[in-house]
Amino acid sequence: MVRVKKRSGTMQDFEGAKLKASLRKAGAREEHATKVAGTVKGKVREGIVTSEIKRMAATELRGMDAAAAQRYEAFKKPTK
């Protein structure tokens, strides 16, 4: 399993399902979220920061659904 670096600095296993769910919450259609998550999963490398994953996902989604990509980019998860 590839581990990614979260904004907090902690390391966590990359989960494509979490990425797909966040894309869906932004309003992406199921098939777009599935395709984007699969594409990004193939590009994720050990130690990549989650902000880079978000940028890659938004770029992929933009070609399919610009409005959903904009909502996805605008979302900021609250810090604890």
BELLINBEL-V475320 format. One record per residue. RES is the residue in one small letter. SS is DSSP state (hx for helix, st for strand, lp for the rest). OMEGA is omega in whole degrees, 0 to 359 (* if undefined). BURIAL is # if it has 16 or more other ideal C-beta (glycine too) atoms within 10 Angstrom, else .. Layout:
BEGIN
res: <RES RES>
ss: <SS SS>
omega: <OMEGA OMEGA>
burial: <BURIAL BURIAL>
END
This chain:
BEGIN
res: <m v r v k k r s g t m q d f e g a k l k a s l r k a g a r e e h a t k v a g t v k g k v r e g i v t s e i k r m a a t e l r g m d a a a a q r y e a f k k p t k>
ss: <lp lp st st st lp lp lp lp lp st st st lp lp hx hx hx hx hx hx hx hx hx hx lp lp lp lp hx hx hx hx hx hx hx hx hx hx hx hx hx hx lp lp lp lp lp st hx hx hx hx hx hx hx hx hx hx hx hx hx lp lp lp hx hx hx hx hx hx hx hx hx lp lp lp lp lp lp>
omega: <178 179 181 181 180 180 180 181 179 178 181 176 176 178 179 180 178 177 180 180 180 176 179 179 178 177 178 176 183 183 177 180 179 181 181 180 179 179 181 179 179 182 183 179 181 175 179 180 184 178 177 177 179 179 179 181 180 179 179 183 184 180 182 185 185 182 179 178 179 178 180 180 185 184 175 179 180 177 182 *>
burial: <. . . # # . . . . . . . . # . . . . # # . # # # . # # # . . . # # . # # # . . # . . . # . . . # . # . . # # . # # # . # # # . . # . . # # . # # # . . . . . . .>
END
